[in-house]
Amino acid sequence: MQNNGMMKEILDSQDTTLMITADQVVLHDGVIREKPSTPEEARKFIKGYSESHAATIGSVLVTNVKTGARREGWDKAEVYFHKIPDKVVESLIEEGDVFYVAGGLLVEHPLTSPLVEAIVGTIDSVMGLPKALTEKLIKESLSET
């Protein structure tokens, strides 16, 4: 970033600028699931969670833009589901939001949340940005400046 001039204003500034990036996958039955690309794949993913569970594995990277120093970490959470009715599966697919999230997993959705039996970990981790980990990495990054 420093070499291509895209961040000249930030680099010339006296202020500390941190860039936070994150990504997540869902693990179900030993298989890593990214975002579903077809209705059939989304249906398979969501139906697979019915009366089962999935794990979310999220990573966070905090980069000091000026120095290039990085702090990174990962977090895991598990979600246990009651039976997910076919009507709910089809409604979620029709709405389309499931195509924009890892594993087509939307625990916070009004149709899905009543079907969550338990979460081991935090809801923010399941949703893709673990707050405690992110805060820890930011603090570590700021202590280095």
Buried (B, 14 or more C-beta within 10 A) or exposed (E): EEEEEEBEEBBEEEEBEBBEEBBBBBBBEEEEBBBBEEBEBBBBBBEBBBEBBBBBBBBBBBBBBBEEBEBEBBBBBBBBBEEBEEEBBEEBBEEEEBBEBBBBBBBEBEBBEEBBEEBEBBBBBBBBBBBEBBEBBBEBBEEEE
